[in-house]
Amino acid sequence: MDTKSRILQTAFNLFLEKGFASVSLNEVIKASNITTGGFYYHFDSKDSLMVAVIEKYIFNYFNSTVEQIKHFQGDPQEKLKKVVLTLVGADLNASNKTEIMENSNGIDYRALHILLIEGVHKYDIIKEYYTKFYYNLLEFNKEVIEEGISQGVIRNDTDPTELALMTQSVMVGTIMMWVVMPTVPLEQIMTSNMNQLWDRLK
């Protein structure tokens, strides 16, 4: 692993564990086993490091998630459920199991979502990425809704954009509930919310 990649990986792990505000630049430098000069060769500040971490480890993941779902061969209901699963790092193949298993890469996805919210609050560039991602997700949801309407499994008496907005609201709410209510199993929240959503869509 090259030095820049090591700094990014180390910083990401520290940010997940403690949050952006609680991690000092010196802590990143020490944990990365580099000199101060070595850090500034790759990044001009802690803020620029944080933005690079968000781009590499969070938004690349979210955007690739949407691309993966677009190629998922399932019905509209299954596609919508897969979005929530992948955004919380759950195994795409585990949706029918009693317990939804976390992604094997070991990332704490609750911490990741909290970290992202912190970044959105503090940094305009992160807010821009976040906004772009959710608009892309809305377009995907709209495509799934239109697919369902054409198949006759989703109601056709409401504008697809309105249904997509409602769908996305349920998705985001489900993820936020999972983030702030860790004692409630993800599968319980997701199954209840997505089933009620589908009842409204069909």
C-alpha positions in Angstrom: 0.0 0.0 0.0 1.5 3.4 -1.0 1.8 6.2 1.6 -1.3 8.2 0.4 -3.5 5.1 0.5 -2.2 4.3 4.0 -3.0 7.8 5.2 -6.5 7.5 3.8 -7.2 4.1 5.3 -5.8 5.1 8.7 -7.8 8.3 8.7 -11.0 6.5 7.7 -10.6 4.0 10.5 -9.9 6.8 13.0 -12.8 8.9 11.8 -15.2 5.9 12.0 -14.1 5.3 15.6 -14.1 8.8 16.9 -15.7 11.2 14.4 -14.0 14.0 12.4 -13.9 16.5 15.2 -12.2 14.2 17.7 -9.3 13.1 15.6 -6.3 15.4 15.5 -4.0 15.7 12.5 -1.1 14.6 14.7 -3.0 11.4 15.6 -3.5 10.6 11.9 0.2 11.3 11.2 1.3 9.1 14.1 -1.0 6.2 13.3 0.0 6.3 9.7 3.7 6.1 10.7 4.7 9.1 8.6 6.3 12.5 9.2 4.4 15.8 9.2 6.2 16.6 5.9 5.1 13.3 4.5 1.5 14.2 5.3 1.7 17.6 3.7 3.2 16.1 0.6 -0.2 14.5 -0.1 -2.7 16.7 1.7 -2.7 20.4 2.5 -4.9 20.1 5.6 -7.1 17.8 7.7 -10.1 19.2 5.9 -8.7 18.1 2.5 -7.9 14.7 4.0 -11.5 14.4 5.3 -12.9 15.2 1.8 -10.7 12.6 0.2 -11.8 10.0 2.7 -15.5 10.8 2.1 -14.9 10.6 -1.7 -13.0 7.3 -1.6 -14.8 5.3 1.1 -18.3 6.7 1.3 -19.6 8.3 -1.9 -17.8 5.8 -4.2 -19.5 3.1 -2.2 -23.0 4.7 -2.3 -22.7 5.5 -6.0 -21.5 2.0 -6.9 -24.5 0.7 -4.8 -27.0 2.4 -7.1 -25.1 1.0 -10.2 -25.2 -2.5 -8.7 -28.9 -2.3 -8.0 -29.6 -1.1 -11.6 -28.3 -4.5 -12.8 -30.1 -6.6 -10.2 -32.5 -9.0 -11.8 -35.5 -8.8 -9.6 -38.9 -7.4 -9.5 -39.5 -3.8 -8.4 -40.3 -4.7 -4.8 -37.1 -6.6 -4.5 -35.1 -3.8 -6.1 -36.3 -1.3 -3.6 -35.5 -3.6 -0.7 -32.0 -4.2 -2.1 -31.3 -0.4 -2.0 -31.8 -0.3 1.8 -29.8 -3.5 2.3 -26.8 -2.2 0.4 -26.8 1.3 1.9 -26.4 -0.3 5.3 -23.7 -2.7 4.1 -25.8 -5.8 4.4 -25.1 -8.9 2.3 -27.1 -8.7 -0.9 -27.6 -12.5 -0.8 -28.8 -12.5 2.8 -32.2 -10.8 2.5 -34.1 -14.0 3.1 -32.1 -15.0 6.2 -33.4 -14.6 9.7 -30.5 -12.4 10.5 -29.1 -10.0 7.9 -25.4 -10.4 8.0 -23.1 -7.3 7.8 -20.8 -6.9 4.9 -17.6 -8.9 5.4 -15.3 -6.0 5.0 -15.7 -5.2 8.7 -16.9 -1.6 8.4 -19.3 -0.3 11.0 -22.0 1.1 8.8 -23.8 2.9 11.6 -20.6 4.8 12.3 -20.2 5.5 8.6 -23.7 7.1 8.3 -23.0 9.2 11.4 -19.7 10.3 10.0 -21.3 11.3 6.8 -23.9 13.4 8.6 -21.2 15.1 10.5 -19.4 15.9 7.2 -22.5 17.2 5.6 -23.1 19.6 8.5 -19.6 21.0 8.4 -18.4 20.9 4.8 -20.1 22.4 1.7 -18.4 20.0 -0.7 -19.6 17.0 1.3 -23.1 18.5 1.3 -22.9 18.8 -2.5 -21.8 15.1 -2.9 -24.6 14.1 -0.5 -27.2 16.1 -2.5 -26.0 14.7 -5.8 -26.2 11.1 -4.5 -29.7 11.5 -3.2 -30.9 13.0 -6.5 -29.3 10.0 -8.3 -31.1 7.7 -5.9 -34.4 9.5 -6.5 -34.0 9.0 -10.3 -33.3 5.3 -9.7 -36.4 5.0 -7.5 -38.5 6.7 -10.1 -37.2 4.3 -12.8 -38.2 1.4 -10.5 -41.6 2.9 -10.0 -42.2 3.4 -13.7 -41.1 -0.2 -14.3 -43.6 -1.4 -11.7 -46.4 0.7 -13.3 -45.6 -0.7 -16.7 -45.8 -4.3 -15.3 -49.1 -3.5 -13.6 -47.7 -4.1 -10.0 -47.6 -0.5 -9.0 -50.5 1.9 -9.0 -50.8 4.3 -12.0 -53.1 6.9 -10.5 -50.3 9.0 -8.9 -47.3 10.8 -10.5 -44.2 8.5 -10.5 -42.1 11.3 -9.0 -44.4 11.7 -6.0 -44.3 7.9 -5.5 -40.4 8.0 -5.8 -40.2 10.8 -3.2 -42.4 8.8 -0.8 -40.3 5.7 -1.4 -37.0 7.6 -0.8 -38.4 9.1 2.4 -39.2 5.6 3.7 -35.7 4.4 2.7 -33.9 7.3 4.4 -36.1 7.0 7.5 -35.4 3.3 7.7 -31.7 3.9 7.6 -31.8 6.7 10.2 -33.9 4.5 12.6 -31.3 1.8 12.3 -28.5 4.3 13.0 -30.1 5.8 16.1 -32.0 2.8 17.4 -29.3 0.0 17.4 -31.3 -2.3 19.7 -34.0 -2.7 17.0 -32.9 -5.3 14.5 -32.4 -4.0 11.0 -34.5 -6.7 9.4 -37.5 -5.9 11.7 -37.4 -2.2 10.8 -36.8 -2.8 7.1 -39.4 -5.5 6.7 -42.1 -3.5 8.4 -41.4 -0.2 6.6 -40.8 -1.7 3.2 -44.0 -3.9 3.4 -46.1 -0.8 4.4 -44.5 1.1 1.6 -45.3 -1.6 -0.9 -48.9 -1.6 0.3 -49.1 2.1 -0.6 -47.4 1.6 -4.0 -49.4 -1.3 -5.3 
